[in-house]
Amino acid sequence: MFLGLVILLSVVGILPILAGPQPENRIIGGSNTPISKVPWQVFLTTSLSSCGGSIYKKNFIITAAHCVYNEKAEDIKVYAGSETKNGALFEVQHISIHNEYYGSNQIDADIAILQLKKSLKFTNNIKAIPLADQEPAIGSVALASGWGATSIKETFDEIKRQAVKYNSPIQLQSVNVTIMERKRCDVFENNISKPVICAGSSEKGVCAGDSGGPLVVGGKLVGLTSTGVLFCNTPAFYTSIPYHKNWIMENTKSKE
């Protein structure tokens, strides 16, 4: 939901994901990461884009609402257990989008749950991540991961071209970012009424294609990659998991 210079990190709508060959590195300032380090990370594709997500339970994935808004369950594919995008394939049975999320120009309540048709089998490379009860303290170090763009040029290339998604294997990236005061992300301030998490570091962070992916502190999921600016060189906003924890539990307990 990039507004003006602000762009959706999933490259949904105005910024479709590239279909052609891609560079091997992803995330700004990150490094290659084995899936065993972040076994809750999944890669998902929709009819128009690619995003990340986190395993909550054997049959539930948490991702950003803007990744799956106006999508059909049958058009979403989830890949788990690999640092490339060639993991085990799982189909989606049902999409639950937060009832306060109304579309791609919104930052509030940017969260959705995907119910899988077939449950995941947990291994060293496929595991659920517990949800945090409290937002991390300012100054905490968090881990963000995903297959998103690694450079400004790459982001502009995605803007200029039209395609639905890219399928070539690309190594998962992760990067340490610092939890910051919300005012550091105040380019979005007029569009937010609910608690969100602001995080980033100098020349490090998330970019186009990382949407829906996990932000982790102390082995717990604290946020979902939601929104950043076009150049990917400032702190980004993450949907707060602690704030939405009750909604997540209510929308999964009756469907297990």
N, C-alpha and C positions, 0 to 999 in steps of 0.2 A: 504494500500500500504506500508506495512512494508518492508523495504529493509535491508537484512542482519538480524540484530537484530530488525529491524523495521518491525512491523506487521500491517496488516489491522485491524482497530478497529471493523469492521463488521465481521471479521473472514471469509472473502470470500476466495474461492479458496483453499490456502494451510491450512487454519484454519477453517474448516467448524464448524458451530454451533452444540453443543451437542443436542441429541434428548432425552436423559435420564433425570431423576429427577435432579433439580438444587437447590442450596441454595436459601434461601428467600431474601438475600440481594444482591444488585448490585451497580455498580459505586464504585470507591475506596474512602473510608472515607466518604461516603454519608449517607443519612438517608431516611427512608420511607417518601414518599411524596404523598399527595392526588392529584388526577388529577386536582382538582379545583384550585390548586396553579399554575399549568402549563397546562392549558386547550388546548394549541396549540400543545402539545406533542402527537405524534401518534407512534404506533408500527407497523412495516411492516415486512412481510416475503416474501422471494423470493424462487426460486427453490432450492437454496443452503444455504441461510443464513437468518439472522434476523438483522434488523437495526431500527433506530429511524427516525423521520421526524418531520416537523413542518407544521401546517396548515397556509397557506398564504391567501387563499380565500376559499369559500365554496366548490369549485371543484378543488382546487390545493394544492398539498403537495410538500414541498421542502425537498430534502434529498441529500445525497452524491452520486456522480456519480458512485463511485466504488461499491455501494450497488446494483445498478441495471444495471450495464454494462453487455451487452450480455444477458440480461434477456428479456423475452417476457411479454408484458403487462398483459396477462391473467394469468401469473404465480406469479404476485405480489398481495398481499392482504394487505389492510390497516385497522388497528383497532384503533378506536378513542373513547374517552369518559370514559376511565377506567384506574385506576392505576395498574390493572393487565393487562395481555395481552388478556383478554376476552372482549374487547370493541366491539362496533358496527362495523360490517364488511362492508368494501367498496371495490369494485373492481376497477381496473385501466383500463382506456380506452386508454391512450397514454403516452409514456415516451419521455421526451425531455432531452437529455444529452448535456451538453455544447460542442460546436463544437471544442473546444481546448483541450478536454479531450480525450486521446487516449488509455487508458488502466490502468490496476491495478497497474503498477509500477510508476504511475504519481501522483503527489500531486497537480500540477497546475490545476485550473478549475475543482476541484472535487465537482461538483454540478449538480443536475438534478431536473427536475420538473415532478411530476406525475399528470396527469389529471384524475380525478375520473369519473366513469360512471354515478354516482348519487351524487348530491350535498349533502354536510353535512347540518344538521340542527343544528344551533348554540344554545347552552344551557350554563349553568354555567360550564359544564365540556367539552364543545367543542367550542372553539373560535379561531379566526384567531389572528395572532400576526403581528403587523406592522414591516416593515423593517427599520433598522437603516440607516441613511444617511451618517454617519461618523463612522469610527472605534473608539472604546473606547480608552481613554487615558491610558498610561502605569500606572499601579497601581490601575486601576478600578477593582471593584469586580464584577464578572459575575456569573451567575447561569447556570450550565450544568446539564442535566438530561437524564435518560435513564435506560435501563434494562441490562447494560453490566456487565462484570465480576467484582468481588470485591476483588480478591486476585491473587497473583502471581501463587499459586498452582492451582487455578481454571483455569487460562490461560494455564498452562502447560497441565492440564487435557484435555483441548480442542484441544491442538496440537496433543496429543497422540491418540485421538479417531477420528473416521470418522462417521459422521452422517449429516443429512440435516438441521434439525432445532429442537428447543425444543418448546413444546406447553403448558407445565404446567404453571398455573398462578404464576406470580412473581411480588412482589410489586415494583412499580416505585421508583427509587432513584433520589435524586438531591444532588448537592454539590456546594459550593461556591469556585470559583477559581479566581486567580489574573491574570490580563492582564500583560504580561511581554514583554520585548524587544525581538525581533525576534531572536537575537543571543542566547537566552536561549534555543532555539529549534534547534540550528545549526547543530545537527546530520543530519538534512535533507537538509542543505543549498545548496548542489550541485544539488538538484533535483527540485528546485523551482525558477521560474523567475517572478511569479506574487505575488501581495500582499496577505499575509496570516496573521492570528492572532495566536500568541503564548500565551497560558494560562495554569496555573497550580498552585498548592500549595503543601507544604510539606505533603506527604502521602495522598494527595487528588487529585482526577481527574477522567478522563474517562479511560475506558479499553475496552477489546474485547467485542463487542456487542453493543457499544454505538454509532457507526458510524451513521452519518446523523442526529443525534439528535441536539437539539438547544443549542446555547450559547446565553444567554440573559443578557442585561444590560439596566436598566431603563425601563423595560417593552417592549424593542424592540429587534428583532432578529439581532445579530451582527455577528454570525458565525454558522457553521455546523461542528460537530465533524468529523475530517478527519483522522488524522494520529498520532500515538504515538509509543513508544518503547515497546518491548516485556514485560518488567517488570512493565509497567504502573506506574513507580515511578518518572517520570520526566515530565516536561510540554509537552503538546501535541499541535499539529497544528489544527487549525480550518479554514475552507474555509471562506473567508471574504465576508459577505453579502453586505456591502456598495460597495465594488469593483464590485460585480456582479449584483447590483440592476437593472441597465438598461437592462441587459440580461434577468433577471427574468420578468420584466415588458413587454418587447418585446415578450417574449414567452408565455405570458398568456393573454394579452389584446385581441387578435384576436380569442381566443378560449372560452371565457366566455359564 
